[in-house]
């Protein structure tokens, strides 16, 4: 009998697009300028000011975590 090791699912990052949904508990987004994470609860906006670096950033430039 051989044993196999459990490997957790890998985490990938992708940009926010028009199909991105926040879900019931919100979703973490990463600012491309300062690389700080923030939580959002909906994506019905076109641009957002980062809470950390105070830069205006388009929605498609933010980074979200995607498990594949």
Phi and psi in degrees as a GROMACS rama.xvg file:
@    title "Ramachandran Plot"
@    xaxis  label "Phi"
@    yaxis  label "Psi"
@TYPE xy
-108.731  145.384  UNK-2
-102.804  140.032  UNK-3
-112.346  142.436  UNK-4
-81.5636  143.523  UNK-5
-79.4057  127.002  UNK-6
-113.746  122.224  UNK-7
-67.3138  158.154  UNK-8
-62.8753  140.953  UNK-9
-76.3858  148.242  UNK-10
-103.183  132.013  UNK-11
-120.596  161.329  UNK-12
-120.968  141.318  UNK-13
-142.044  165.086  UNK-14
-80.0086  157.166  UNK-15
-69.9985  136.376  UNK-16
-131.283  -172.24  UNK-17
-72.9826  -11.468  UNK-18
-96.4806  -3.15859  UNK-19
-70.1119  131.616  UNK-20
-121.963  146.688  UNK-21
-85.7182  -29.3499  UNK-22
80.8058  -179.478  UNK-23
-67.8946  -36.6259  UNK-24
-99.4258  8.54626  UNK-25
84.2475  176.226  UNK-26
-140.129  143.728  UNK-27
-82.266  131.021  UNK-28
-120.912  148.249  UNK-29
-111.513  131.617  UNK-30
-73.2227  129.881  UNK-31
-73.1162  -15.9766  UNK-32
-85.1196  -52.5928  UNK-33
-106.984  -5.98445  UNK-34
61.823  29.7669  UNK-35
-97.7073  147.788  UNK-36
-96.7682  142.573  UNK-37
-137.598  158.687  UNK-38
-104.711  133.451  UNK-39
-123.52  153.671  UNK-40
-113.772  -4.44125  UNK-41
-158.496  162.221  UNK-42
-119.387  33.1421  UNK-43
-91.0908  54.5969  UNK-44
-145.152  159.022  UNK-45
-105.142  -25.7036  UNK-46
-149.203  157.199  UNK-47
-144.75  144.577  UNK-48
-91.2706  126.79  UNK-49
-65.0502  136.732  UNK-50
-71.9979  -22.5283  UNK-51
-94.5107  -48.8833  UNK-52
-103.349  -4.54838  UNK-53
62.3638  27.2691  UNK-54
-95.2349  142.933  UNK-55
-83.0669  125.036  UNK-56
-131.749  135.978  UNK-57
-67.4322  153.478  UNK-58
-60.1916  -40.4367  UNK-59
-69.9457  -12.4856  UNK-60
-89.2026  -17.3257  UNK-61
-69.7889  153.994  UNK-62
-113.293  134.426  UNK-63
-121.689  158.933  UNK-64
-88.3433  131.924  UNK-65
-129.059  125.556  UNK-66
-92.7036  135.605  UNK-67
